[in-house]
Structures are given as structure tokens and as C-alpha cells.
Amino acid sequence: MQDLRSKSLQIRQPHLNAGRGFYVATGENAEALANAVRTGGRIFSGRVPKALIETLRTGRLLEEARVTMNGVQGTQYYIRPEAAQYVIPFLK
């Protein structure tokens, strides 16, 4: 059963910095999508509270899109630079 209080996110990037925007993959294809996007860096993953995601979406600090990359379909979020500091603590 899916935890309704948080969403699983995956990101492949060399490092995460507050103040820089970044893309994250979410949903059942999150890991495959993260792997399809980049060839370098490491994968960060974590569970971000749904309330935070909804707050960021409402404040237009998170953009959601359905994407296909290298044959992998999934959902990605763009976390705007102003919101990075709130999401990064949940990713490791």
C-alpha cells in the first residue's frame, strides 16, 4: 500500500545545492527515468511529504510534467531554485 503522506523521488546528479533548481523523477518508473536522463553523477532518493509537494506546487515552485526519455515514460518535477532548500533535506 502506498504511503499517502509522502512521495518517493529519484534524482541523478553529481551533488545537490540549495539555490539551484533541479529535476526529480517520481512514480513507479522514477529510478529508470533518473537513469535514462544522465550518464554521470549519483542517484539521490528520498520520500518528500505530500503536503510540501502540494505547497510548492501551489506556490509555483514545483512544475510537474509527463516525459519520455530514452524510451522510459514517467513523471518529473522541476524544483525551482527558491524551493531547493526545502526538498534537499529529504534526499540522500
MODELLER restraints for C-alpha pairs under 7 A, 6 or more apart:
rsr = mdl.restraints
at = mdl.atoms
rsr.add(forms.Gaussian(group=physical.xy_distance, feature=features.Distance(at['CA:5:A'], at['CA:49:A']), mean=5.67, stdev=0.5))
rsr.add(forms.Gaussian(group=physical.xy_distance, feature=features.Distance(at['CA:5:A'], at['CA:50:A']), mean=5.44, stdev=0.5))
rsr.add(forms.Gaussian(group=physical.xy_distance, feature=features.Distance(at['CA:6:A'], at['CA:47:A']), mean=5.58, stdev=0.5))
rsr.add(forms.Gaussian(group=physical.xy_distance, feature=features.Distance(at['CA:6:A'], at['CA:48:A']), mean=5.16, stdev=0.5))
rsr.add(forms.Gaussian(group=physical.xy_distance, feature=features.Distance(at['CA:6:A'], at['CA:49:A']), mean=4.03, stdev=0.5))
rsr.add(forms.Gaussian(group=physical.xy_distance, feature=features.Distance(at['CA:6:A'], at['CA:50:A']), mean=4.67, stdev=0.5))
rsr.add(forms.Gaussian(group=physical.xy_distance, feature=features.Distance(at['CA:7:A'], at['CA:47:A']), mean=5.19, stdev=0.5))
rsr.add(forms.Gaussian(group=physical.xy_distance, feature=features.Distance(at['CA:7:A'], at['CA:48:A']), mean=5.34, stdev=0.5))
rsr.add(forms.Gaussian(group=physical.xy_distance, feature=features.Distance(at['CA:7:A'], at['CA:49:A']), mean=6.34, stdev=0.5))
rsr.add(forms.Gaussian(group=physical.xy_distance, feature=features.Distance(at['CA:7:A'], at['CA:50:A']), mean=6.04, stdev=0.5))
rsr.add(forms.Gaussian(group=physical.xy_distance, feature=features.Distance(at['CA:8:A'], at['CA:26:A']), mean=5.97, stdev=0.5))
rsr.add(forms.Gaussian(group=physical.xy_distance, feature=features.Distance(at['CA:8:A'], at['CA:27:A']), mean=6.85, stdev=0.5))
rsr.add(forms.Gaussian(group=physical.xy_distance, feature=features.Distance(at['CA:8:A'], at['CA:46:A']), mean=5.70, stdev=0.5))
rsr.add(forms.Gaussian(group=physical.xy_distance, feature=features.Distance(at['CA:8:A'], at['CA:47:A']), mean=4.45, stdev=0.5))
rsr.add(forms.Gaussian(group=physical.xy_distance, feature=features.Distance(at['CA:8:A'], at['CA:48:A']), mean=6.51, stdev=0.5))
rsr.add(forms.Gaussian(group=physical.xy_distance, feature=features.Distance(at['CA:9:A'], at['CA:24:A']), mean=6.10, stdev=0.5))
rsr.add(forms.Gaussian(group=physical.xy_distance, feature=features.Distance(at['CA:9:A'], at['CA:25:A']), mean=5.62, stdev=0.5))
rsr.add(forms.Gaussian(group=physical.xy_distance, feature=features.Distance(at['CA:9:A'], at['CA:26:A']), mean=4.75, stdev=0.5))
rsr.add(forms.Gaussian(group=physical.xy_distance, feature=features.Distance(at['CA:9:A'], at['CA:30:A']), mean=6.73, stdev=0.5))
rsr.add(forms.Gaussian(group=physical.xy_distance, feature=features.Distance(at['CA:9:A'], at['CA:45:A']), mean=5.46, stdev=0.5))
rsr.add(forms.Gaussian(group=physical.xy_distance, feature=features.Distance(at['CA:9:A'], at['CA:46:A']), mean=5.57, stdev=0.5))
rsr.add(forms.Gaussian(group=physical.xy_distance, feature=features.Distance(at['CA:9:A'], at['CA:47:A']), mean=6.20, stdev=0.5))
rsr.add(forms.Gaussian(group=physical.xy_distance, feature=features.Distance(at['CA:10:A'], at['CA:24:A']), mean=5.60, stdev=0.5))
rsr.add(forms.Gaussian(group=physical.xy_distance, feature=features.Distance(at['CA:10:A'], at['CA:25:A']), mean=5.14, stdev=0.5))
rsr.add(forms.Gaussian(group=physical.xy_distance, feature=features.Distance(at['CA:10:A'], at['CA:26:A']), mean=6.38, stdev=0.5))
rsr.add(forms.Gaussian(group=physical.xy_distance, feature=features.Distance(at['CA:10:A'], at['CA:30:A']), mean=5.74, stdev=0.5))
rsr.add(forms.Gaussian(group=physical.xy_distance, feature=features.Distance(at['CA:10:A'], at['CA:31:A']), mean=5.89, stdev=0.5))
rsr.add(forms.Gaussian(group=physical.xy_distance, feature=features.Distance(at['CA:10:A'], at['CA:34:A']), mean=6.25, stdev=0.5))
rsr.add(forms.Gaussian(group=physical.xy_distance, feature=features.Distance(at['CA:10:A'], at['CA:43:A']), mean=6.64, stdev=0.5))
rsr.add(forms.Gaussian(group=physical.xy_distance, feature=features.Distance(at['CA:10:A'], at['CA:44:A']), mean=5.79, stdev=0.5))
rsr.add(forms.Gaussian(group=physical.xy_distance, feature=features.Distance(at['CA:10:A'], at['CA:45:A']), mean=4.44, stdev=0.5))
rsr.add(forms.Gaussian(group=physical.xy_distance, feature=features.Distance(at['CA:10:A'], at['CA:46:A']), mean=6.92, stdev=0.5))
rsr.add(forms.Gaussian(group=physical.xy_distance, feature=features.Distance(at['CA:11:A'], at['CA:23:A']), mean=6.89, stdev=0.5))
rsr.add(forms.Gaussian(group=physical.xy_distance, feature=features.Distance(at['CA:11:A'], at['CA:24:A']), mean=4.85, stdev=0.5))
rsr.add(forms.Gaussian(group=physical.xy_distance, feature=features.Distance(at['CA:11:A'], at['CA:25:A']), mean=6.25, stdev=0.5))
rsr.add(forms.Gaussian(group=physical.xy_distance, feature=features.Distance(at['CA:11:A'], at['CA:34:A']), mean=5.58, stdev=0.5))
rsr.add(forms.Gaussian(group=physical.xy_distance, feature=features.Distance(at['CA:11:A'], at['CA:43:A']), mean=5.33, stdev=0.5))
rsr.add(forms.Gaussian(group=physical.xy_distance, feature=features.Distance(at['CA:11:A'], at['CA:44:A']), mean=5.13, stdev=0.5))
rsr.add(forms.Gaussian(group=physical.xy_distance, feature=features.Distance(at['CA:11:A'], at['CA:45:A']), mean=6.30, stdev=0.5))
rsr.add(forms.Gaussian(group=physical.xy_distance, feature=features.Distance(at['CA:12:A'], at['CA:34:A']), mean=5.62, stdev=0.5))
rsr.add(forms.Gaussian(group=physical.xy_distance, feature=features.Distance(at['CA:12:A'], at['CA:35:A']), mean=6.89, stdev=0.5))
rsr.add(forms.Gaussian(group=physical.xy_distance, feature=features.Distance(at['CA:12:A'], at['CA:38:A']), mean=6.54, stdev=0.5))
rsr.add(forms.Gaussian(group=physical.xy_distance, feature=features.Distance(at['CA:12:A'], at['CA:41:A']), mean=5.85, stdev=0.5))
rsr.add(forms.Gaussian(group=physical.xy_distance, feature=features.Distance(at['CA:12:A'], at['CA:42:A']), mean=5.18, stdev=0.5))
rsr.add(forms.Gaussian(group=physical.xy_distance, feature=features.Distance(at['CA:12:A'], at['CA:43:A']), mean=4.19, stdev=0.5))
rsr.add(forms.Gaussian(group=physical.xy_distance, feature=features.Distance(at['CA:12:A'], at['CA:44:A']), mean=6.19, stdev=0.5))
rsr.add(forms.Gaussian(group=physical.xy_distance, feature=features.Distance(at['CA:13:A'], at['CA:41:A']), mean=4.55, stdev=0.5))
rsr.add(forms.Gaussian(group=physical.xy_distance, feature=features.Distance(at['CA:13:A'], at['CA:42:A']), mean=5.47, stdev=0.5))
rsr.add(forms.Gaussian(group=physical.xy_distance, feature=features.Distance(at['CA:13:A'], at['CA:43:A']), mean=6.44, stdev=0.5))
rsr.add(forms.Gaussian(group=physical.xy_distance, feature=features.Distance(at['CA:14:A'], at['CA:41:A']), mean=3.90, stdev=0.5))
rsr.add(forms.Gaussian(group=physical.xy_distance, feature=features.Distance(at['CA:14:A'], at['CA:42:A']), mean=5.63, stdev=0.5))
rsr.add(forms.Gaussian(group=physical.xy_distance, feature=features.Distance(at['CA:18:A'], at['CA:84:A']), mean=5.14, stdev=0.5))
rsr.add(forms.Gaussian(group=physical.xy_distance, feature=features.Distance(at['CA:18:A'], at['CA:85:A']), mean=4.69, stdev=0.5))
rsr.add(forms.Gaussian(group=physical.xy_distance, feature=features.Distance(at['CA:19:A'], at['CA:81:A']), mean=4.60, stdev=0.5))
rsr.add(forms.Gaussian(group=physical.xy_distance, feature=features.Distance(at['CA:19:A'], at['CA:82:A']), mean=6.00, stdev=0.5))
rsr.add(forms.Gaussian(group=physical.xy_distance, feature=features.Distance(at['CA:19:A'], at['CA:84:A']), mean=6.08, stdev=0.5))
rsr.add(forms.Gaussian(group=physical.xy_distance, feature=features.Distance(at['CA:19:A'], at['CA:85:A']), mean=6.87, stdev=0.5))
rsr.add(forms.Gaussian(group=physical.xy_distance, feature=features.Distance(at['CA:20:A'], at['CA:81:A']), mean=4.39, stdev=0.5))
rsr.add(forms.Gaussian(group=physical.xy_distance, feature=features.Distance(at['CA:20:A'], at['CA:84:A']), mean=6.53, stdev=0.5))
rsr.add(forms.Gaussian(group=physical.xy_distance, feature=features.Distance(at['CA:21:A'], at['CA:79:A']), mean=5.38, stdev=0.5))
rsr.add(forms.Gaussian(group=physical.xy_distance, feature=features.Distance(at['CA:21:A'], at['CA:80:A']), mean=4.50, stdev=0.5))
rsr.add(forms.Gaussian(group=physical.xy_distance, feature=features.Distance(at['CA:21:A'], at['CA:81:A']), mean=3.97, stdev=0.5))
rsr.add(forms.Gaussian(group=physical.xy_distance, feature=features.Distance(at['CA:21:A'], at['CA:84:A']), mean=6.22, stdev=0.5))
rsr.add(forms.Gaussian(group=physical.xy_distance, feature=features.Distance(at['CA:22:A'], at['CA:78:A']), mean=5.76, stdev=0.5))
rsr.add(forms.Gaussian(group=physical.xy_distance, feature=features.Distance(at['CA:22:A'], at['CA:79:A']), mean=5.36, stdev=0.5))
rsr.add(forms.Gaussian(group=physical.xy_distance, feature=features.Distance(at['CA:22:A'], at['CA:80:A']), mean=6.84, stdev=0.5))
rsr.add(forms.Gaussian(group=physical.xy_distance, feature=features.Distance(at['CA:23:A'], at['CA:76:A']), mean=6.57, stdev=0.5))
rsr.add(forms.Gaussian(group=physical.xy_distance, feature=features.Distance(at['CA:23:A'], at['CA:77:A']), mean=5.57, stdev=0.5))
rsr.add(forms.Gaussian(group=physical.xy_distance, feature=features.Distance(at['CA:23:A'], at['CA:78:A']), mean=4.39, stdev=0.5))
rsr.add(forms.Gaussian(group=physical.xy_distance, feature=features.Distance(at['CA:23:A'], at['CA:79:A']), mean=6.08, stdev=0.5))
rsr.add(forms.Gaussian(group=physical.xy_distance, feature=features.Distance(at['CA:24:A'], at['CA:76:A']), mean=5.44, stdev=0.5))
rsr.add(forms.Gaussian(group=physical.xy_distance, feature=features.Distance(at['CA:24:A'], at['CA:77:A']), mean=5.26, stdev=0.5))
rsr.add(forms.Gaussian(group=physical.xy_distance, feature=features.Distance(at['CA:24:A'], at['CA:78:A']), mean=6.46, stdev=0.5))
rsr.add(forms.Gaussian(group=physical.xy_distance, feature=features.Distance(at['CA:25:A'], at['CA:33:A']), mean=6.39, stdev=0.5))
rsr.add(forms.Gaussian(group=physical.xy_distance, feature=features.Distance(at['CA:25:A'], at['CA:34:A']), mean=6.07, stdev=0.5))
rsr.add(forms.Gaussian(group=physical.xy_distance, feature=features.Distance(at['CA:25:A'], at['CA:75:A']), mean=5.83, stdev=0.5))
rsr.add(forms.Gaussian(group=physical.xy_distance, feature=features.Distance(at['CA:25:A'], at['CA:76:A']), mean=4.29, stdev=0.5))
rsr.add(forms.Gaussian(group=physical.xy_distance, feature=features.Distance(at['CA:25:A'], at['CA:77:A']), mean=6.36, stdev=0.5))
rsr.add(forms.Gaussian(group=physical.xy_distance, feature=features.Distance(at['CA:26:A'], at['CA:75:A']), mean=5.57, stdev=0.5))
rsr.add(forms.Gaussian(group=physical.xy_distance, feature=features.Distance(at['CA:26:A'], at['CA:76:A']), mean=5.91, stdev=0.5))
rsr.add(forms.Gaussian(group=physical.xy_distance, feature=features.Distance(at['CA:27:A'], at['CA:74:A']), mean=6.96, stdev=0.5))
rsr.add(forms.Gaussian(group=physical.xy_distance, feature=features.Distance(at['CA:27:A'], at['CA:75:A']), mean=6.54, stdev=0.5))
rsr.add(forms.Gaussian(group=physical.xy_distance, feature=features.Distance(at['CA:29:A'], at['CA:74:A']), mean=5.72, stdev=0.5))
rsr.add(forms.Gaussian(group=physical.xy_distance, feature=features.Distance(at['CA:30:A'], at['CA:74:A']), mean=6.74, stdev=0.5))
rsr.add(forms.Gaussian(group=physical.xy_distance, feature=features.Distance(at['CA:32:A'], at['CA:72:A']), mean=6.88, stdev=0.5))
rsr.add(forms.Gaussian(group=physical.xy_distance, feature=features.Distance(at['CA:33:A'], at['CA:69:A']), mean=6.94, stdev=0.5))
rsr.add(forms.Gaussian(group=physical.xy_distance, feature=features.Distance(at['CA:33:A'], at['CA:72:A']), mean=5.87, stdev=0.5))
rsr.add(forms.Gaussian(group=physical.xy_distance, feature=features.Distance(at['CA:33:A'], at['CA:74:A']), mean=6.52, stdev=0.5))
rsr.add(forms.Gaussian(group=physical.xy_distance, feature=features.Distance(at['CA:36:A'], at['CA:69:A']), mean=6.20, stdev=0.5))
rsr.add(forms.Gaussian(group=physical.xy_distance, feature=features.Distance(at['CA:36:A'], at['CA:70:A']), mean=5.89, stdev=0.5))
rsr.add(forms.Gaussian(group=physical.xy_distance, feature=features.Distance(at['CA:37:A'], at['CA:69:A']), mean=6.54, stdev=0.5))
rsr.add(forms.Gaussian(group=physical.xy_distance, feature=features.Distance(at['CA:44:A'], at['CA:91:A']), mean=5.73, stdev=0.5))
rsr.add(forms.Gaussian(group=physical.xy_distance, feature=features.Distance(at['CA:44:A'], at['CA:92:A']), mean=5.09, stdev=0.5))
rsr.add(forms.Gaussian(group=physical.xy_distance, feature=features.Distance(at['CA:45:A'], at['CA:91:A']), mean=5.07, stdev=0.5))
rsr.add(forms.Gaussian(group=physical.xy_distance, feature=features.Distance(at['CA:45:A'], at['CA:92:A']), mean=5.62, stdev=0.5))
rsr.add(forms.Gaussian(group=physical.xy_distance, feature=features.Distance(at['CA:46:A'], at['CA:90:A']), mean=5.52, stdev=0.5))
rsr.add(forms.Gaussian(group=physical.xy_distance, feature=features.Distance(at['CA:46:A'], at['CA:91:A']), mean=4.51, stdev=0.5))
rsr.add(forms.Gaussian(group=physical.xy_distance, feature=features.Distance(at['CA:46:A'], at['CA:92:A']), mean=6.28, stdev=0.5))
rsr.add(forms.Gaussian(group=physical.xy_distance, feature=features.Distance(at['CA:47:A'], at['CA:90:A']), mean=6.23, stdev=0.5))
rsr.add(forms.Gaussian(group=physical.xy_distance, feature=features.Distance(at['CA:48:A'], at['CA:87:A']), mean=6.93, stdev=0.5))
rsr.add(forms.Gaussian(group=physical.xy_distance, feature=features.Distance(at['CA:48:A'], at['CA:90:A']), mean=5.84, stdev=0.5))
rsr.add(forms.Gaussian(group=physical.xy_distance, feature=features.Distance(at['CA:56:A'], at['CA:62:A']), mean=5.32, stdev=0.5))
rsr.add(forms.Gaussian(group=physical.xy_distance, feature=features.Distance(at['CA:57:A'], at['CA:63:A']), mean=6.63, stdev=0.5))
rsr.add(forms.Gaussian(group=physical.xy_distance, feature=features.Distance(at['CA:61:A'], at['CA:79:A']), mean=6.26, stdev=0.5))
rsr.add(forms.Gaussian(group=physical.xy_distance, feature=features.Distance(at['CA:61:A'], at['CA:80:A']), mean=5.22, stdev=0.5))
rsr.add(forms.Gaussian(group=physical.xy_distance, feature=features.Distance(at['CA:61:A'], at['CA:83:A']), mean=5.98, stdev=0.5))
rsr.add(forms.Gaussian(group=physical.xy_distance, feature=features.Distance(at['CA:62:A'], at['CA:77:A']), mean=6.31, stdev=0.5))
rsr.add(forms.Gaussian(group=physical.xy_distance, feature=features.Distance(at['CA:62:A'], at['CA:78:A']), mean=5.55, stdev=0.5))
rsr.add(forms.Gaussian(group=physical.xy_distance, feature=features.Distance(at['CA:62:A'], at['CA:79:A']), mean=4.84, stdev=0.5))
rsr.add(forms.Gaussian(group=physical.xy_distance, feature=features.Distance(at['CA:62:A'], at['CA:80:A']), mean=6.08, stdev=0.5))
rsr.add(forms.Gaussian(group=physical.xy_distance, feature=features.Distance(at['CA:63:A'], at['CA:77:A']), mean=5.40, stdev=0.5))
rsr.add(forms.Gaussian(group=physical.xy_distance, feature=features.Distance(at['CA:63:A'], at['CA:78:A']), mean=5.07, stdev=0.5))
rsr.add(forms.Gaussian(group=physical.xy_distance, feature=features.Distance(at['CA:63:A'], at['CA:79:A']), mean=6.84, stdev=0.5))
rsr.add(forms.Gaussian(group=physical.xy_distance, feature=features.Distance(at['CA:64:A'], at['CA:76:A']), mean=5.86, stdev=0.5))
rsr.add(forms.Gaussian(group=physical.xy_distance, feature=features.Distance(at['CA:64:A'], at['CA:77:A']), mean=4.52, stdev=0.5))
rsr.add(forms.Gaussian(group=physical.xy_distance, feature=features.Distance(at['CA:64:A'], at['CA:78:A']), mean=6.55, stdev=0.5))
rsr.add(forms.Gaussian(group=physical.xy_distance, feature=features.Distance(at['CA:65:A'], at['CA:75:A']), mean=5.76, stdev=0.5))
rsr.add(forms.Gaussian(group=physical.xy_distance, feature=features.Distance(at['CA:65:A'], at['CA:76:A']), mean=5.50, stdev=0.5))
rsr.add(forms.Gaussian(group=physical.xy_distance, feature=features.Distance(at['CA:65:A'], at['CA:77:A']), mean=6.44, stdev=0.5))
rsr.add(forms.Gaussian(group=physical.xy_distance, feature=features.Distance(at['CA:66:A'], at['CA:74:A']), mean=5.73, stdev=0.5))
rsr.add(forms.Gaussian(group=physical.xy_distance, feature=features.Distance(at['CA:66:A'], at['CA:75:A']), mean=4.55, stdev=0.5))
rsr.add(forms.Gaussian(group=physical.xy_distance, feature=features.Distance(at['CA:66:A'], at['CA:76:A']), mean=6.39, stdev=0.5))
rsr.add(forms.Gaussian(group=physical.xy_distance, feature=features.Distance(at['CA:67:A'], at['CA:73:A']), mean=5.66, stdev=0.5))
rsr.add(forms.Gaussian(group=physical.xy_distance, feature=features.Distance(at['CA:67:A'], at['CA:74:A']), mean=5.59, stdev=0.5))
rsr.add(forms.Gaussian(group=physical.xy_distance, feature=features.Distance(at['CA:67:A'], at['CA:75:A']), mean=6.07, stdev=0.5))
rsr.add(forms.Gaussian(group=physical.xy_distance, feature=features.Distance(at['CA:67:A'], at['CA:76:A']), mean=6.95, stdev=0.5))
rsr.add(forms.Gaussian(group=physical.xy_distance, feature=features.Distance(at['CA:68:A'], at['CA:74:A']), mean=6.50, stdev=0.5))
